[in-house]
Amino acid sequence: MTAIIVEDMPQAIQVLENDLAMHCPEVQLIGTAHSIVGAAKLLQQVTPDVIFLDILLGDGTGFDLLEIFPGLNARIIFVTASDEFALRAFRYAAVDYLLKPVIRCN
């Protein structure tokens, strides 16, 4: 299974990368992007199975990215600091909606 992370906070990317490596070794991270523009460019090059997508990015929202790629077959997992977009996220068939900071349950 392949994944990309779209997140504008480098520390949040690092935490998610570490969590994936530790808890989901079968998930291969094939790219990261810090913006909608960067994510759009990345998605023209790779076809991930899963996208970990922040909602509020510096140049738009994660929803903007989904509008640019309406036929995207990847599973979407929103990772965001705000719970106010949850209903809208599930309208985009989100697989999950994680609130930052993501707390691990051992």
Order of alpha helices (4+ residues) and beta strands (2+ residues): beta-alpha-beta-alpha-beta-beta-beta-alpha-beta-alpha-beta
